[in-house]
Amino acid sequence: MTLHESVRFALEDVDDEAVDKTWGTLFANPSGLGRVKLGENDRLFVATFFHQLHCVRELSRAFHRPRSNLVSKEHQHHCLNYLRQTLLCDAADTLEEGDFMSRDFEVDRTGGTLVCWDWEKVYDVMGRTWRERQTNG
């Protein structure tokens, strides 16, 4: 995947419903937010990947409306700590060219290229499992 700046996830004042729909496409089961129920007692789990996406979304909402109560300070604190810890746990070691501190992201909109895991299987299993549990009660 080549990293690039995206207008789809901008912090600008845009239609909240459209923004929510766009973010929802990143979850295997938008109504379940990446959660899945497993076992005979329907224990609830969330894949770390989806928890990370949730935190990025919540921080984006906090940046978009900093003075609203949309995302509590405690939730922001949790998300920053959670992202820091999970990034350190599974740190990408790809070398990126240039100085990101001096880069003009409005002009230079593409970055390095990463080799990523294929998440299609995860999306498939998580979405199918969530739908089955919702249908079966």
Salt bridges, closest charged atoms under 4 A:
ASP13 OD1 - HIS64 NE2 3.73
ASP16 OD2 - ARG65 NH2 2.58
ASP20 OD1 - ARG57 NH2 2.23
ASP42 OD1 - ARG133 NH1 2.23
GLU58 OE2 - ARG61 NH1 3.11
GLU106 OE1 - ARG109 NH1 3.98
ASP108 OD2 - ARG103 NE 3.40
ASP124 OD2 - ARG128 NH2 3.26
